[in-house]
Amino acid sequence: TGNACAVPTGLASNNITDTTATLSWHSVAGGISYGVQTRSLNGVWYDVPGTPVADTTITIDGLIPGATYEWRVRAKCGAG
């Protein structure tokens, strides 16, 4: 198992179009990668393709125009 990580803060959704959005968050101390998940409102969580990422931003696509989405990010610290 990896070392405990702080929860990423500062979650923001920017550059939103009908089918894409750029998601960003603040880095955490010791964070080496970040897993991002999305879901339609009250739906099932899915890993965003291309995650985990080392950066603190990712652009997602394939969104359904007019739909409401939720997203979350989890940091991984250390090995494991």
C-alpha positions in Angstrom: 0.0 0.0 0.0 1.1 3.5 -0.6 1.7 6.3 1.9 -1.3 8.3 3.0 -2.0 11.3 0.8 -3.9 14.5 1.6 -7.1 15.0 -0.3 -6.6 17.3 -3.3 -8.3 20.6 -2.9 -9.1 23.5 -5.3 -11.1 21.4 -7.7 -12.2 23.5 -10.7 -13.9 22.9 -14.1 -12.9 25.2 -16.9 -13.1 25.6 -20.7 -16.4 23.8 -20.7 -17.9 23.1 -24.1 -20.8 20.8 -25.2 -18.6 17.8 -25.1 -15.3 18.7 -23.3 -14.1 20.2 -20.0 -10.8 20.9 -18.4 -10.5 19.7 -14.8 -7.9 21.0 -12.4 -6.9 20.7 -8.7 -4.1 21.6 -6.3 -1.2 19.3 -5.9 -0.7 17.5 -2.6 2.6 17.1 -0.7 4.3 13.9 -1.9 1.7 13.3 -4.6 3.1 11.4 -7.6 0.0 10.8 -9.6 -3.7 11.6 -9.6 -6.6 9.3 -10.5 -9.7 11.1 -11.8 -13.2 9.7 -12.1 -16.4 11.2 -13.6 -20.0 10.2 -13.6 -23.3 11.5 -14.8 -25.4 12.8 -11.9 -26.0 10.0 -9.4 -24.6 7.5 -11.9 -21.7 5.0 -11.7 -18.1 6.4 -11.3 -15.7 5.7 -14.2 -12.0 6.2 -14.5 -11.2 9.0 -16.9 -9.2 7.6 -19.9 -5.5 8.4 -19.6 -5.5 8.5 -15.8 -3.7 8.4 -13.5 -1.8 11.5 -14.5 1.2 13.2 -12.9 -0.1 16.7 -13.8 -2.9 18.5 -11.9 -5.0 19.1 -14.9 -6.8 16.9 -17.5 -9.1 17.6 -20.4 -12.0 15.1 -20.7 -14.1 14.6 -23.8 -17.1 12.6 -25.0 -19.5 14.4 -22.7 -23.1 14.5 -23.6 -24.4 18.0 -24.3 -26.7 19.3 -21.6 -25.9 16.5 -19.2 -24.8 17.2 -15.6 -21.6 15.5 -14.5 -19.7 15.1 -11.2 -16.0 14.4 -10.8 -13.5 13.5 -8.2 -9.7 13.1 -7.9 -7.6 11.0 -5.7 -3.9 11.5 -5.1 -1.3 8.7 -4.9 1.8 9.2 -2.7 4.8 7.0 -2.6 5.2 3.5 -4.1 2.4 1.0 -4.2 
